Amino acid sequence: MLERVPEARLEALAEAAEAYVEDAFGQRLGLVPVAPTNLPHFILDRYAIWQGSLDGRALLLMALRENLPTGSGTTAQYLKHREMVRHQLGGDLVLLLLGRVPSTIRRQMTDRKIGFIAPGAQLYVPEAFLDLRERAPAFAIVHAEQISPTTQFLLLAILQGRTLDGLNLTELADELRVSIMSISRTLDELEALQLAKAHHVGRQRRLHMALRGRELWDTVQAQLQSPVRKVREVCAPDGEEIGPLAGTTALARYTMLAPPRVETRAVLAASWKHLQASQSLRPATAFDDERIEVQTWTYDPRILASNGVVDRLSLYLSVRGNSDERVAQAAEELLETFAW
């Protein structure tokens, strides 16, 4: 029996693809998971599918749900299935989403003009004459003005007591619920920024931080950014079903700031469309009593949340510099009371 890829790992792989393309190419894919009823059941059983856009063109992304053995005829089957999906859904670009894959396999894909995304390694779109690979050396990251979302996520986890030092790539990916390729890129970035040291045990690459605590925070905080990508007001009868408290609502839980009239919740940006559909969320008006504010984040706010409230450091990054003096003061109070 073939090994099925866990749904959470597929979602993490799609998230890593979005982060990779945005970091390396400056484009937002805006991926939304789909399961159209006009596709044959065997297609939906074999592939996870997302819709989005790339450089203004409609994009379909397909990922295998099973780990198929080499030489199983997967490529020939995929080409047939790709055309079926393209015909039914009308995608301009159809790319295969790959996780850990050897460079020899990627070379075969390019030789056969099969478009794909391998987060952290390569984006190949033959229809757009695009072949973006990780050619730049790791030290080129040193001068970046901002730290990438996954790297920031890992740093905030460490700063808030998560024991991640010494874990290998697979263990880190499982802890943070992101792809292994994304974690590999994060370790490259940390080493380039001299925040971590290269560390291997046998063939396994492991995390070994060079800085910790307040020293680490003081070193990186200028390069950290708000995790909030977009804010929406929707009608939601049960805010707890959406996600942890965020924004000034969360700030009121941690400080003496008075709570706002409209509650704020946070969700992972990549899961917004699914949440919107499953909860039947609709845009709110000023007259709706069940109105809440929903922030979509670049990383999953639930993982570092405590007691239904987003973590202190992510919250600080989301509200620092607020034009409301009361909010700005409360944000500084978060750091003053933080146990480094």
Secondary structure by P-SEA (a helix, b strand, c coil): ccccccaaaaaaaaaaaaaaaaaccccccbbbbbbcccccaaaaaabbbbbbcccccbbbbbbbccccccccaaaaaaaaaaaaaaaaacccbbbbbbccccaaaaaaaaaacbbbbccccbbbbcccccccccccccccccccccccaaaaaaaaaaaaccccccccaaaaaaaacccaaaaaaaaaaaaaaccccccccccbbbbbbccccaaaaaaccccccccccbbbbbbbccccccccccaaaaaaaacccccccbbbbbccccaaaaaaaaacccccccccccbbbbbbbccccccccccccccaaaaaaaccccccaaaaaaaaaaaaaccc
